[in-house]
Amino acid sequence: MIEKINPKDYIITRKRKLYKFALFHNSEICYEFSQWDNTQNVNNLEIGAGTGLFSEERAKMKPGECFLAVDVKGDRLIQGARKAELDNLDNIKFLRARGDQLTEVVKENSLNSLWITFPDPYPRKRNSGRRLTHPTFLKKYAKLIKKEGGALYFKTDATELFKWSLEQLVNEGWNIEELSFDLHESDLLDEYKVMTTYEKRFVQEGLKINFVKATHK
């Protein structure tokens, strides 16, 4: 059991990360990987969730489903967690974990949706294995997403990463169901156009958002 931390001990600006760390550990809907019970019901997962505000907004839209926002940085996730608490949401949780730990986080064939939102593109070829759309990760996702009715969703402003990711999806046997190189000017569902924190900034800067929905049998 992790000892409770008083956020008021970390109000000084230069210790802002420690302040957010304290808030994360005091929240009842935030978890470290070592605390997580993988028997918990999760229908929708976002990996690389950042602030978690995207999943928080989707959880409000679908109160009958359970959401989990996953990121390696708890000081980011606390933003979504605090908003979820203010909105009195009881269908979302926030987890500090890595992408390679997902098979220990949720059960196989359990997810309606798995979202990858604006991950680090790792542009250098030698770092391609760290991309969240690398075949190593795609194989893990295929085990977790429901065979019937489940899908992988990916959006990014990084066009080269997106094109590379499409190649990996096809090579790994995924079916491209929906595709756009300019999501917010497309006729695709408004649900897809709920914006992450980064996405709002990118759209304001005039960048186009790439989007794909893929399924795996």
RASUL-V464793 format. One line per field, one symbol per residue. ss: DSSP state (H for helix, E for strand, - for the rest). phi: phi as a letter, one per 30 degrees, with the letter a starting at -180 (. if undefined). A space follows every 10 residues. Layout:
ss=???
phi=???
//
This chain:
ss=------HHHH --HHHHHHHH HHHHHH---E EEHHH----- ---EEEE--- --HHHHHHHH H-----EEEE E--HHHHHHH HHHHHH---- -EEEEE--HH HHHH------ E-EEEEE--- ----HHHHHH ----HHHHHH HHHHE----- EEEEEE--HH HHHHHHHHHH H--EEEEEEE --HHH----H HHH---HHHH HHHH-----E EEEEEE-
phi=.dddcdeddb deedcedddd eddedcddcc bdedcdcdcd dbcbbccidi didddddddd dbddcccbcc adcdddeddd dddddddhdc bbbbbcacdd cddccbddhb cdbbccbhde dhddedcddc ddcdeededd eddddedcjc acbbbacddd dddddddddd dcidcdcbaa caedcccded edcecdddde dddddiddcd bbcbbbc
//
